[in-house]
């Protein structure tokens, strides 16, 4: 058998089971049954294969057939025990197996019969696994002055995942009790009955142990001893030598009983908390079957104006408002006496005669025979809302039909917003509490994947952190944030939204939540990107036309663009400005379209007259581009005009000096000259790299901006890499 180490690294240990069984039929059926319960299953059909697996992996449980091709019975257990003490369920066709108790020291927890229904076997394994996982939280204290006896009990319990501590005397036990919350104590009486009794009495008086179940192991198992020890607080008795299976079964029972007791206490505590929460937040009262008040909380007393003593024993009609029709209460009682819940709005009267309104829910409480015992009423004060309603009715003469029409129109407005926009709401921490259908349709997420999460699930990596910092700063100030965000769908596809995010306030101007209203502008952004790409391609083509007239390849302008972009970034310009320089740089020699071929193509040096004509290409380029209002072409015009100026003022066409030369032109100048020196031209051969870099060192502060030269020389390898990635497809014959 070969072990795949990659699969071992990925395999989880929690809830893992190893089946060791030579029978393919049984093992496949059992694997299928256990996998449906969610366990990770591995299988070995020989002892050798099992040992090989256990060398690399650990398992929470081993299900073992004791008849294998290369081993049988206790021999298998001895071999498995070499590695560690495993937790084992014997799975056998021999229903009469009685040796499991003798094999507890190998970690055998019990056995299952292959003749039992597979569903029963699966349930038993599942029950054992769940118990093992639960037992890791339980601790047992063994008190015995015999190390051999104490360690024997420890060896029995630890395979069940219990944490076992041993104390050999009373002081040690007391010390352990102070630091560990034990769930069970096993106390041996055999060596000194008097000492055992003293420990039992002492433990029952200690707060740490007064409620912990205590097992007694004794050789004096008689009615007198049992009666006395029960009075002193013992829970179980075992006559030594005890039956190991009986001890384990009772340990499991009492530990499980303790768990259930804690769970019941927790449930009672939660129930009381719920009751307290209801009492604090709503108006609560209880009545008997005749409608006589038997309980009223503080909120009921406060809103009604009556004291508790004035309400108890009175019918609920004490707060009934005379304007409420009798039919309302008749219908209420008819519903309640059928054992059904009643809900509705009720107008009540305070002790001082003023009115208040409540939204009431009244529930019958029935006993185990289905007989009504009492009624509990939970009400919410809606007086403010009702007063507004009545005011509108009285002052504005708005009828119920008008209210229905207004509500109907509001639902239509809501539907129109949902249909036309992407809408989400979040709590103050940014966790999504609501998303409309358009959100799910656009993003591809489902409701269960969204609610409770924040908007990072749709955040695209291209969106800078600064955008979200600004967004939250704006919202925390109680202002509205607007902007375009690049987001990401569940499948990774990008989309763009124009977002308006605003805080929602309560009447006290305290923010309650945030609402985000978005419009999908992906089509517009995509079109804009395509237009920019087309514009860039046109610029490259124009640059290539100019360069081709002087027999330079189109890759020259692409290299100059890449060099310029890199230099701009290293200079500290942001992405937007770096992109602008790179996009504009291909037009740096556009003016060459106005230079005669005889001068452009001359293989040797130019005469003074020819050189004067050649210099005019910078102004020709500027003239071509200067009237554009586009930022890109305005930048290209500046670069075309000034990229031949020199830092010391000896350049052309205007003899600008230092920072009088635009930064864009100073950057493109370095990029252009580096590429020109690196490649063959009709009038020269390419220079060696060392000579090129030496040239720039010499021209630092003369021809070129010294800061830009330093940035260039400190990143030589980056520039050479760009050059090598955009090689020319042709060479010049010089």
C-alpha positions as CSV (number, residue, x, y, z in Angstrom):
1,X,0.0,0.0,0.0
2,X,1.4,3.4,-1.0
3,X,0.5,6.5,1.1
4,X,-0.2,9.8,-0.7
5,X,1.4,12.4,1.6
6,X,-0.4,15.2,-0.1
7,X,-3.8,13.7,0.8
8,X,-2.5,13.2,4.4
9,X,-1.7,16.9,4.8
10,X,-5.3,17.8,3.8
11,X,-7.1,15.2,5.9
12,X,-8.9,16.5,9.0
13,X,-8.5,14.6,12.2
14,X,-11.7,15.6,13.9
15,X,-14.5,13.1,13.3
16,X,-12.2,10.6,11.5
17,X,-12.7,6.8,11.5
18,X,-10.5,4.0,10.3
19,X,-12.2,0.8,9.3
20,X,-10.0,-2.3,9.4
21,X,-11.9,-5.1,7.7
22,X,-10.9,-7.7,5.1
23,X,-14.5,-8.0,3.8
24,X,-15.1,-5.6,0.9
25,X,-18.9,-5.9,1.1
26,X,-19.1,-5.1,4.8
27,X,-16.5,-2.3,4.6
28,X,-18.1,-0.6,1.6
29,X,-21.6,-0.7,3.2
30,X,-20.3,0.6,6.5
31,X,-18.3,3.4,4.8
32,X,-21.3,4.6,2.9
33,X,-23.4,4.6,6.1
34,X,-20.8,6.6,8.1
35,X,-20.1,9.0,5.3
36,X,-23.7,10.0,5.2
37,X,-23.3,11.0,8.9
38,X,-20.4,13.4,7.9
39,X,-17.4,11.4,9.1
40,X,-14.0,11.2,7.3
41,X,-13.5,7.5,6.6
42,X,-10.3,5.6,5.7
43,X,-10.1,1.8,5.1
44,X,-7.5,-0.8,5.5
45,X,-8.0,-4.5,4.5
46,X,-5.0,-5.9,6.3
47,X,-3.1,-5.4,9.5
48,X,0.0,-4.3,7.5
49,X,-2.0,-1.7,5.6
50,X,-3.5,-0.4,8.9
51,X,-0.1,0.0,10.5
52,X,1.1,1.9,7.5
53,X,-1.8,4.3,7.7
54,X,-1.4,4.7,11.5
55,X,2.2,5.6,10.9
56,X,1.1,8.9,9.2
57,X,-2.4,9.5,10.5
58,X,-4.3,9.6,13.8
59,X,-8.0,8.6,14.0
60,X,-10.7,9.4,16.6
61,X,-12.0,5.8,16.4
62,X,-11.0,2.5,14.9
63,X,-13.7,-0.1,13.8
64,X,-11.9,-3.4,13.8
65,X,-12.6,-6.9,12.5
66,X,-10.3,-9.3,14.5
67,X,-10.0,-11.7,11.6
68,X,-7.5,-10.4,9.0
69,X,-5.3,-12.2,6.5
70,X,-2.1,-11.3,8.4
71,X,-3.4,-11.3,11.9
72,X,-6.1,-12.5,14.3
73,X,-7.6,-11.8,17.7
74,X,-5.5,-10.2,20.4
75,X,-2.4,-10.3,18.1
76,X,-4.0,-7.5,16.1
77,X,-4.6,-5.4,19.2
78,X,-1.1,-5.9,20.4
79,X,0.3,-4.7,17.1
80,X,-2.0,-1.7,17.0
81,X,-1.1,-0.9,20.6
82,X,2.6,-0.4,19.6
83,X,1.9,3.1,18.3
84,X,-0.5,4.5,20.9
85,X,-3.6,3.6,22.8
86,X,-6.3,3.8,20.2
87,X,-10.1,3.9,20.7
88,X,-11.4,0.7,19.2
89,X,-14.9,-0.8,18.5
90,X,-14.6,-4.5,17.6
91,X,-16.8,-5.3,14.6
92,X,-17.3,-9.0,14.3
93,X,-19.5,-11.8,13.0
94,X,-19.1,-13.6,16.4
95,X,-22.1,-12.5,18.5
96,X,-20.8,-14.4,21.5
97,X,-17.6,-12.5,21.9
98,X,-17.0,-12.0,25.6
99,X,-13.4,-10.9,25.6
100,X,-14.0,-7.1,25.1
101,X,-13.9,-6.5,28.8
102,X,-10.5,-8.2,29.0
103,X,-9.2,-6.0,26.2
104,X,-10.0,-2.6,27.7
105,X,-6.3,-1.9,28.3
106,X,-5.9,-2.0,24.5
107,X,-8.5,0.7,24.1
108,X,-11.4,-1.6,23.2
109,X,-14.6,0.3,24.1
110,X,-17.1,-2.5,23.1
111,X,-18.1,-4.6,20.1
112,X,-20.7,-4.6,17.4
113,X,-22.1,-7.6,15.5
114,X,-22.0,-7.8,11.7
115,X,-25.4,-9.6,11.9
116,X,-27.0,-6.4,13.3
117,X,-28.8,-4.1,10.9
118,X,-26.3,-1.7,9.3
119,X,-28.4,1.3,10.4
120,X,-28.1,0.2,14.0
121,X,-24.3,-0.3,13.7
122,X,-24.0,3.2,12.1
123,X,-26.0,4.7,15.0
124,X,-23.9,3.0,17.6
125,X,-20.7,4.2,16.0
126,X,-22.2,7.7,15.7
127,X,-23.2,7.6,19.4
128,X,-19.8,6.5,20.5
129,X,-18.1,9.2,18.4
130,X,-20.3,11.9,19.8
131,X,-19.7,10.7,23.3
132,X,-15.9,10.6,22.7
133,X,-15.9,14.2,21.4
134,X,-18.1,15.4,24.3
135,X,-16.0,13.5,26.9
136,X,-13.0,15.7,26.1
137,X,-14.6,18.4,28.2
138,X,-15.1,16.2,31.3
139,X,-12.7,15.5,34.1
140,X,-12.7,12.7,36.7
141,X,-10.8,12.5,40.0
142,X,-9.7,9.1,41.3
143,X,-8.7,9.0,45.0
144,X,-6.9,5.8,45.9
145,X,-3.8,5.2,48.0
146,X,-2.8,2.3,45.7
147,X,-1.0,3.5,42.5
148,X,-1.7,0.2,40.8
149,X,-5.4,0.4,41.4
150,X,-5.7,4.1,40.6
151,X,-3.7,3.7,37.3
152,X,-5.9,0.7,36.3
153,X,-9.0,2.9,36.6
154,X,-7.2,5.7,34.7
155,X,-6.4,3.3,31.9
156,X,-10.1,2.2,31.7
157,X,-11.4,5.8,31.5
158,X,-8.8,7.6,29.2
159,X,-9.7,5.7,26.1
160,X,-13.2,7.2,26.5
161,X,-11.5,10.7,26.2
162,X,-12.1,11.6,29.9
163,X,-9.4,13.7,31.6
164,X,-8.4,11.7,34.7
165,X,-6.5,13.0,37.7
166,X,-5.2,10.8,40.5
167,X,-4.8,11.7,44.2
168,X,-3.3,9.4,46.7
169,X,-4.5,11.2,49.8
170,X,-7.0,13.8,51.0
171,X,-4.7,16.9,50.9
172,X,-3.8,16.1,47.3
173,X,-7.4,15.6,46.3
174,X,-8.4,19.0,47.9
175,X,-5.6,20.7,46.0
176,X,-6.8,19.3,42.7
177,X,-10.4,20.2,43.5
178,X,-9.5,23.9,44.0
179,X,-8.0,24.1,40.5
180,X,-10.1,21.7,38.4
181,X,-13.9,21.6,38.0
182,X,-14.4,17.8,38.2
183,X,-17.5,16.1,36.9
184,X,-17.1,12.8,38.9
185,X,-15.1,11.5,41.9
186,X,-14.1,7.8,42.3
187,X,-13.2,7.1,45.9
188,X,-11.6,3.8,47.1
189,X,-12.5,2.6,50.6
190,X,-10.7,-0.7,50.7
191,X,-7.4,0.3,52.4
192,X,-8.9,2.4,55.3
193,X,-12.6,2.6,55.7
194,X,-12.3,5.4,58.3
195,X,-10.2,7.5,56.1
196,X,-12.6,6.9,53.2
197,X,-15.6,8.0,55.3
198,X,-13.8,11.1,56.5
199,X,-12.9,12.1,52.9
200,X,-16.5,11.6,51.8
201,X,-17.9,13.7,54.6
202,X,-15.3,16.4,54.0
203,X,-16.0,16.5,50.2
204,X,-19.8,16.9,50.8
205,X,-19.1,20.0,52.9
206,X,-16.8,21.7,50.4
207,X,-18.4,24.0,47.9
208,X,-16.3,22.7,45.0
209,X,-17.4,19.1,45.5
210,X,-20.8,19.1,47.3
211,X,-22.7,18.5,44.1
212,X,-20.3,16.2,42.3
213,X,-21.3,12.5,42.0
214,X,-19.1,10.2,44.1
215,X,-18.5,6.5,43.3
216,X,-17.4,4.2,46.2
217,X,-15.1,1.2,45.5
218,X,-15.2,-1.1,48.6
219,X,-14.6,-4.6,49.7
220,X,-17.2,-4.1,52.5
221,X,-20.3,-4.3,50.4
222,X,-23.2,-4.8,52.9
223,X,-26.5,-3.1,53.7
224,X,-25.1,-1.3,56.8
225,X,-22.1,0.2,54.9
226,X,-24.3,1.2,51.9
227,X,-26.9,2.8,54.1
228,X,-24.3,4.8,56.0
229,X,-22.4,6.0,53.0
230,X,-25.6,7.0,51.1
231,X,-26.5,9.3,54.1
232,X,-23.0,10.7,53.9
233,X,-23.4,11.5,50.2
234,X,-22.3,8.6,48.1
235,X,-24.1,8.0,44.7
236,X,-22.9,4.6,43.5
237,X,-21.2,1.5,45.0
238,X,-18.9,-1.1,43.4
239,X,-17.9,-4.3,45.2
240,X,-14.2,-5.0,44.6
241,X,-13.0,-6.5,42.4
242,X,-15.5,-4.5,40.3
243,X,-16.9,-5.3,36.9
244,X,-15.2,-2.9,34.5
245,X,-18.1,-2.7,32.1
246,X,-20.5,-1.8,34.9
247,X,-18.1,1.0,36.1
248,X,-17.8,2.4,32.6
249,X,-21.5,2.3,31.9
250,X,-22.3,4.1,35.2
251,X,-19.6,6.7,34.6
252,X,-21.1,7.4,31.2
253,X,-24.6,7.6,32.8
254,X,-23.6,10.1,35.5
255,X,-21.5,12.2,33.2
256,X,-24.4,12.4,30.7
257,X,-26.8,13.1,33.6
258,X,-24.5,16.0,34.6
259,X,-24.5,17.4,31.1
260,X,-28.3,17.2,30.9
261,X,-28.6,18.9,34.3
262,X,-26.3,21.7,33.1
263,X,-28.3,22.0,29.9
264,X,-31.6,22.2,31.8
265,X,-30.2,24.8,34.1
266,X,-28.9,26.8,31.1
267,X,-32.4,26.5,29.4
268,X,-34.1,27.7,32.6
269,X,-31.6,30.6,32.8
270,X,-32.3,31.5,29.1
271,X,-36.0,31.2,29.6
272,X,-35.8,33.5,32.6
273,X,-33.7,35.9,30.5
274,X,-36.4,35.8,27.8
275,X,-39.0,36.5,30.4
276,X,-37.0,39.4,31.8
277,X,-36.5,40.8,28.3
278,X,-40.2,40.6,27.6
279,X,-41.0,42.2,30.9
280,X,-38.5,45.1,30.3
281,X,-39.6,45.7,26.7
282,X,-43.4,45.1,26.6
283,X,-46.6,45.4,28.6
284,X,-47.4,42.0,30.2
285,X,-50.3,40.7,32.2
286,X,-51.8,37.4,33.1
287,X,-55.4,36.5,33.9
288,X,-57.2,33.4,35.1
289,X,-59.9,31.6,33.0
290,X,-62.5,34.2,34.1
291,X,-60.3,37.2,33.0
292,X,-59.3,38.2,36.5
293,X,-55.8,39.8,36.6
294,X,-53.3,37.6,38.4
295,X,-50.1,39.3,37.3
296,X,-49.1,42.7,35.9
297,X,-45.6,43.9,35.1
298,X,-44.2,47.4,35.8
299,X,-44.9,48.6,32.3
300,X,-48.5,47.7,32.6
301,X,-48.8,49.6,35.9
302,X,-47.0,52.6,34.4
303,X,-49.0,52.9,31.3
304,X,-52.4,52.3,33.0
305,X,-51.6,54.6,36.0
306,X,-52.7,51.9,38.5
307,X,-50.6,50.4,41.3
308,X,-50.0,46.7,41.2
309,X,-52.2,46.2,44.2
310,X,-55.1,48.0,42.5
311,X,-54.9,45.7,39.4
312,X,-54.5,42.2,41.0
313,X,-57.9,40.6,41.4
314,X,-59.7,43.0,39.1
315,X,-61.1,42.1,35.6
316,X,-59.4,43.5,32.6
317,X,-62.4,45.8,32.1
318,X,-60.7,48.1,34.6
319,X,-58.7,49.5,31.7
320,X,-61.4,49.1,29.0
321,X,-62.2,52.3,27.1
322,X,-66.0,52.9,26.7
323,X,-65.6,53.7,23.0
324,X,-64.5,50.2,22.1
325,X,-67.4,48.2,20.8
326,X,-68.6,45.2,23.0
327,X,-68.4,43.0,19.8
328,X,-64.6,43.4,19.9
329,X,-64.3,41.7,23.3
330,X,-66.9,39.1,22.5
331,X,-64.9,38.1,19.4
332,X,-61.7,38.1,21.5
333,X,-63.2,35.8,24.1
334,X,-64.7,33.4,21.5
335,X,-61.3,33.1,19.9
336,X,-59.4,32.5,23.2
337,X,-61.9,30.0,24.6
338,X,-61.3,27.9,21.5
339,X,-57.7,27.7,22.6
340,X,-56.6,30.0,19.8
341,X,-54.4,33.1,19.9
342,X,-56.0,36.6,19.5
343,X,-54.2,39.6,18.0
344,X,-55.5,43.1,17.5
345,X,-55.3,46.8,18.4
346,X,-57.1,47.8,21.6
347,X,-58.0,51.3,22.9
348,X,-57.6,51.4,26.7
349,X,-58.3,53.9,29.4
350,X,-55.9,55.0,32.1
351,X,-56.8,55.6,35.7
352,X,-56.9,59.3,35.0
353,X,-59.3,58.8,32.2
354,X,-56.9,59.5,29.3
355,X,-56.7,57.0,26.4
356,X,-53.9,54.9,25.2
357,X,-53.6,52.3,22.4
358,X,-51.8,48.9,22.4
359,X,-51.1,46.2,19.9
360,X,-52.1,43.1,21.8
361,X,-51.3,39.4,21.5
362,X,-53.2,37.2,23.9
363,X,-52.3,33.5,24.2
364,X,-54.1,30.7,26.1
365,X,-51.9,28.6,28.4
366,X,-52.9,25.0,28.5
367,X,-52.0,22.1,30.8
368,X,-50.8,18.6,29.7
369,X,-54.5,17.6,29.1
370,X,-55.1,20.5,26.8
371,X,-57.2,22.4,29.4
372,X,-56.9,26.2,29.5
373,X,-55.2,27.3,32.8
374,X,-54.7,31.0,32.2
375,X,-54.2,33.7,29.6
376,X,-51.0,35.8,29.0
377,X,-51.2,39.1,27.2
378,X,-48.3,40.8,25.7
379,X,-48.9,44.4,24.4
380,X,-46.9,47.1,22.7
381,X,-47.7,50.8,23.2
382,X,-48.7,52.3,19.8
383,X,-50.3,55.5,21.2
384,X,-48.0,57.8,19.2
385,X,-48.8,56.2,15.9
386,X,-52.5,56.0,16.6
387,X,-52.6,59.6,17.7
388,X,-51.0,60.7,14.4
389,X,-53.5,58.5,12.5
390,X,-56.5,60.1,14.4
391,X,-55.0,63.5,13.9
392,X,-54.8,63.0,10.2
393,X,-58.3,61.7,10.0
394,X,-59.7,64.6,12.0
395,X,-57.6,67.5,10.6
396,X,-57.0,66.4,7.1
397,X,-60.2,64.3,6.7
398,X,-58.2,61.4,5.3
399,X,-60.3,58.3,5.2
400,X,-59.3,54.7,5.6
401,X,-59.5,54.3,1.8
402,X,-57.1,57.3,1.5
403,X,-54.7,55.5,3.8
404,X,-55.0,52.3,1.7
405,X,-54.3,54.3,-1.5
406,X,-51.3,56.0,0.0
407,X,-50.0,52.6,1.2
408,X,-50.6,51.1,-2.2
409,X,-48.7,54.0,-3.9
410,X,-45.8,53.7,-1.4
411,X,-45.5,50.0,-2.3
412,X,-45.4,50.9,-6.0
413,X,-42.6,53.5,-5.3
414,X,-40.7,50.8,-3.4
415,X,-41.1,48.4,-6.3
416,X,-40.0,51.0,-8.8
417,X,-36.8,51.6,-6.7
418,X,-36.2,47.9,-6.4
419,X,-36.6,47.3,-10.1
420,X,-34.3,50.2,-11.2
421,X,-31.5,50.1,-8.6
422,X,-29.3,47.8,-6.6
423,X,-30.3,48.4,-3.0
424,X,-28.7,47.2,0.2
425,X,-29.0,48.2,3.9
426,X,-26.3,47.6,6.6
427,X,-26.0,48.0,10.3
428,X,-23.6,50.6,11.7
429,X,-20.7,48.1,11.5
430,X,-21.3,47.6,7.7
431,X,-22.9,44.2,8.0
432,X,-25.6,43.6,5.4
433,X,-29.1,43.3,6.8
434,X,-31.1,43.6,3.5
435,X,-30.4,43.2,-0.2
436,X,-32.9,43.5,-3.0
437,X,-33.4,41.1,-5.9
438,X,-31.3,43.3,-8.2
439,X,-28.3,42.9,-5.9
440,X,-28.6,39.1,-6.0
441,X,-29.2,39.2,-9.8
442,X,-26.2,41.4,-10.5
443,X,-23.7,39.8,-8.1
444,X,-24.7,36.1,-8.4
445,X,-24.8,35.7,-4.7
446,X,-27.6,34.1,-2.7
447,X,-29.3,35.6,0.4
448,X,-27.7,33.1,2.7
449,X,-24.2,34.1,1.4
450,X,-24.9,37.8,1.9
451,X,-26.9,38.6,5.1
452,X,-24.7,39.2,8.0
453,X,-21.6,39.7,5.8
454,X,-20.0,43.0,4.9
455,X,-19.6,44.5,1.4
456,X,-16.1,43.0,1.2
457,X,-17.7,40.0,-0.5
458,X,-18.1,42.2,-3.7
459,X,-15.0,44.3,-3.3
460,X,-12.6,44.2,-6.2
461,X,-8.9,44.2,-5.6
462,X,-8.4,47.1,-8.0
463,X,-10.3,49.5,-5.7
464,X,-7.8,51.3,-3.5
465,X,-8.2,51.3,0.3
466,X,-8.2,55.1,0.3
467,X,-11.7,55.0,-1.4
468,X,-13.2,53.0,1.5
469,X,-11.4,55.1,4.1
470,X,-13.0,58.2,2.5
471,X,-16.4,56.5,2.3
472,X,-16.4,55.6,6.0
473,X,-15.1,59.0,7.1
474,X,-18.0,60.6,5.2
475,X,-20.6,58.3,6.6
476,X,-19.4,58.6,10.2
477,X,-19.8,62.4,9.8
478,X,-23.5,61.8,8.9
479,X,-22.9,62.9,5.3
480,X,-23.8,61.2,2.0
481,X,-21.0,59.5,0.0
482,X,-21.2,59.3,-3.8
483,X,-18.8,57.7,-6.3
484,X,-18.1,55.0,-8.8
485,X,-16.9,51.6,-7.4
486,X,-15.4,48.7,-9.2
487,X,-16.9,45.6,-7.7
488,X,-16.7,41.8,-8.3
489,X,-19.4,39.2,-8.8
490,X,-19.4,35.8,-7.2
491,X,-17.8,34.3,-10.3
492,X,-15.0,36.9,-10.2
493,X,-16.3,39.0,-13.1
494,X,-15.9,42.8,-12.6
495,X,-18.7,45.3,-12.7
496,X,-19.0,49.0,-12.0
497,X,-21.7,50.8,-10.0
498,X,-22.4,54.5,-9.3
499,X,-23.1,54.4,-5.6
500,X,-25.0,56.8,-3.3
501,X,-24.6,55.7,0.4
502,X,-26.4,57.6,3.1
503,X,-27.0,57.2,6.9
504,X,-30.6,56.6,8.1
505,X,-31.4,58.6,11.3
506,X,-34.1,58.3,13.9
507,X,-36.1,61.2,15.1
508,X,-33.3,62.1,17.5
509,X,-30.8,62.4,14.6
510,X,-29.0,59.2,15.8
511,X,-27.8,57.0,12.9
512,X,-29.6,53.6,12.8
513,X,-28.2,52.1,9.6
514,X,-26.8,52.8,6.2
515,X,-28.5,52.5,2.9
516,X,-26.7,52.1,-0.4
517,X,-28.4,52.8,-3.7
518,X,-26.4,51.8,-6.8
519,X,-26.8,51.9,-10.5
520,X,-25.0,49.5,-12.7
521,X,-22.8,51.6,-15.0
522,X,-20.6,48.7,-16.3
523,X,-21.7,49.3,-19.9
524,X,-20.7,52.9,-19.7
525,X,-17.4,52.1,-18.0
526,X,-16.6,49.4,-20.5
527,X,-17.4,51.7,-23.4
528,X,-15.1,54.3,-21.8
529,X,-12.3,51.8,-21.4
530,X,-12.7,50.7,-25.0
531,X,-12.6,54.4,-26.2
532,X,-9.5,54.9,-24.1
533,X,-7.9,51.8,-25.6
534,X,-8.9,53.0,-29.1
535,X,-7.5,56.4,-28.4
536,X,-4.3,54.9,-27.1
537,X,-4.0,52.7,-30.2
538,X,-4.5,55.7,-32.5
539,X,-1.8,57.6,-30.6
540,X,0.6,54.6,-30.9
541,X,-0.2,54.5,-34.6
542,X,0.5,58.2,-35.1
543,X,3.7,57.8,-33.2
544,X,4.7,54.8,-35.3
545,X,3.9,56.8,-38.5
546,X,6.3,59.5,-37.4
547,X,9.0,57.0,-36.4
548,X,8.6,55.0,-39.6
549,X,9.4,58.0,-41.6
550,X,12.8,58.1,-40.0
551,X,13.0,54.3,-40.4
552,X,12.5,53.5,-36.7
553,X,10.3,50.7,-35.6
554,X,6.9,51.0,-33.9
555,X,8.3,49.2,-30.9
556,X,10.4,52.4,-30.2
557,X,7.3,54.3,-29.1
558,X,6.1,51.3,-27.1
559,X,9.4,51.0,-25.3
560,X,9.5,54.8,-24.6
561,X,6.0,54.6,-23.2
562,X,7.0,51.7,-20.9
563,X,10.2,53.5,-19.8
564,X,8.3,56.7,-19.1
565,X,5.7,55.0,-17.1
566,X,8.3,53.3,-14.9
567,X,10.2,56.5,-14.4
568,X,7.1,58.4,-13.5
569,X,6.2,55.8,-10.8
570,X,9.7,55.9,-9.4
571,X,9.5,59.7,-9.3
572,X,6.5,59.3,-7.0
573,X,3.7,60.3,-9.4
574,X,0.3,58.6,-8.8
575,X,-1.1,56.0,-11.2
576,X,-3.3,58.5,-13.0
577,X,-0.4,60.8,-13.9
578,X,2.0,57.9,-14.6
579,X,-0.6,56.5,-17.1
580,X,-1.0,59.9,-18.7
581,X,2.7,60.3,-19.4
582,X,2.9,56.8,-20.8
583,X,-0.1,57.4,-23.0
584,X,1.2,60.8,-24.3
585,X,4.8,59.8,-24.8
586,X,4.3,57.9,-28.2
587,X,3.6,61.3,-29.8
588,X,7.0,62.9,-28.8
589,X,8.3,62.9,-32.3
590,X,5.0,63.4,-34.2
591,X,6.6,66.6,-35.7
592,X,8.9,64.4,-37.9
593,X,6.0,64.1,-40.3
594,X,6.9,67.6,-41.5
595,X,10.6,66.9,-42.0
596,X,11.8,66.1,-45.6
597,X,12.9,62.5,-46.2
598,X,16.3,63.6,-47.5
599,X,17.1,64.8,-44.0
600,X,15.3,62.1,-42.0
601,X,17.0,59.3,-44.0
602,X,20.5,60.8,-44.4
603,X,22.9,58.1,-43.2
604,X,25.7,60.5,-42.2
605,X,25.9,63.7,-40.1
606,X,23.6,66.6,-40.9
607,X,24.9,69.9,-42.1
608,X,24.1,73.1,-40.1
609,X,21.3,73.9,-42.4
610,X,19.9,70.4,-42.3
611,X,20.2,70.3,-38.5
612,X,18.2,73.6,-38.3
613,X,15.4,72.0,-40.3
614,X,15.5,68.8,-38.2
615,X,15.1,70.8,-35.0
616,X,11.9,72.2,-36.2
617,X,10.1,68.9,-35.6
618,X,9.5,69.7,-31.9
619,X,7.6,72.8,-32.7
620,X,5.8,71.1,-35.6
621,X,4.6,68.5,-33.2
622,X,3.5,71.1,-30.7
623,X,1.6,73.0,-33.4
624,X,-0.2,69.8,-34.5
625,X,-1.4,69.1,-30.9
626,X,-1.6,72.5,-29.1
627,X,-5.2,73.3,-29.8
628,X,-6.7,70.2,-28.2
629,X,-8.6,70.5,-24.9
630,X,-8.0,66.8,-24.1
631,X,-5.6,66.3,-21.2
632,X,-3.9,63.5,-23.1
633,X,-3.2,65.5,-26.2
634,X,-2.3,68.6,-24.2
635,X,0.3,66.5,-22.4
636,X,1.5,65.1,-25.7
637,X,1.9,68.7,-27.1
638,X,4.1,69.7,-24.1
639,X,6.3,66.5,-24.4
640,X,6.7,67.0,-28.2
641,X,7.8,70.6,-27.7
642,X,10.2,70.2,-24.7
643,X,11.7,66.7,-24.8
644,X,14.8,68.0,-26.6
645,X,15.4,70.7,-24.1
646,X,18.5,70.2,-21.9
647,X,18.7,70.7,-18.1
648,X,21.6,73.1,-18.5
649,X,19.7,75.3,-21.0
650,X,21.6,74.2,-24.1
651,X,18.7,72.3,-25.7
652,X,16.0,73.4,-28.2
653,X,13.7,74.9,-29.3
654,X,13.5,77.5,-26.5
655,X,16.7,76.9,-24.5
656,X,14.6,76.1,-21.3
657,X,16.7,75.3,-18.2
658,X,16.2,73.1,-15.2
659,X,12.6,72.9,-13.9
660,X,11.5,75.4,-16.6
661,X,11.3,72.2,-18.6
662,X,8.0,70.4,-17.9
663,X,8.5,67.2,-15.8
664,X,6.8,65.1,-18.4
665,X,9.3,66.2,-21.0
666,X,12.3,65.6,-18.6
667,X,11.1,62.0,-18.0
668,X,10.4,61.3,-21.7
669,X,13.9,62.8,-22.6
670,X,15.7,60.1,-20.6
671,X,13.4,57.3,-22.0
672,X,13.8,58.5,-25.6
673,X,17.6,58.8,-25.5
674,X,18.1,55.5,-23.7
675,X,16.1,53.7,-26.4
676,X,17.9,55.6,-29.2
677,X,21.3,54.7,-27.9
678,X,20.3,51.1,-27.3
679,X,19.3,50.4,-30.9
680,X,20.6,50.7,-34.5
681,X,19.6,53.8,-36.4
682,X,20.2,54.6,-40.1
683,X,23.0,56.9,-39.0
684,X,24.6,54.8,-36.2
685,X,25.1,51.4,-34.6
686,X,23.6,50.6,-31.1
687,X,25.9,51.4,-28.2
688,X,27.1,48.9,-25.6
689,X,25.1,49.0,-22.3
690,X,28.2,50.1,-20.3
691,X,28.8,53.0,-22.6
692,X,25.1,54.0,-22.4
693,X,25.1,54.1,-18.6
694,X,28.4,56.0,-18.6
695,X,26.9,58.6,-20.9
696,X,24.0,59.2,-18.6
697,X,26.3,59.6,-15.6
698,X,28.3,62.1,-17.6
699,X,25.2,64.0,-18.7
700,X,23.7,64.1,-15.2
701,X,22.8,67.8,-14.6
702,X,23.8,68.8,-18.1
703,X,21.5,67.1,-20.6
704,X,19.2,65.4,-18.1
705,X,17.5,66.1,-14.8
706,X,19.9,64.7,-12.2
707,X,17.1,63.2,-10.0
708,X,15.6,61.4,-12.9
709,X,19.0,60.1,-14.0
710,X,19.6,58.7,-10.5
711,X,16.2,56.9,-10.6
712,X,17.1,55.5,-14.0
713,X,20.6,54.3,-13.0
714,X,19.2,52.7,-9.8
715,X,16.8,50.6,-11.8
716,X,19.0,49.5,-14.8
717,X,17.8,46.0,-14.7
718,X,14.1,47.0,-14.9
719,X,14.8,49.1,-18.0
720,X,16.9,46.4,-19.7
721,X,14.1,43.9,-19.0
722,X,11.6,46.2,-20.8
723,X,13.9,46.7,-23.7
724,X,14.4,42.9,-24.1
725,X,10.6,42.3,-23.9
726,X,9.9,44.7,-26.8
727,X,12.7,43.9,-29.3
728,X,12.6,45.2,-32.9
729,X,11.7,42.8,-35.6
730,X,14.3,44.3,-38.1
731,X,17.8,45.7,-38.1
732,X,19.6,48.3,-40.1
733,X,22.3,47.6,-42.6
734,X,24.9,50.3,-41.9
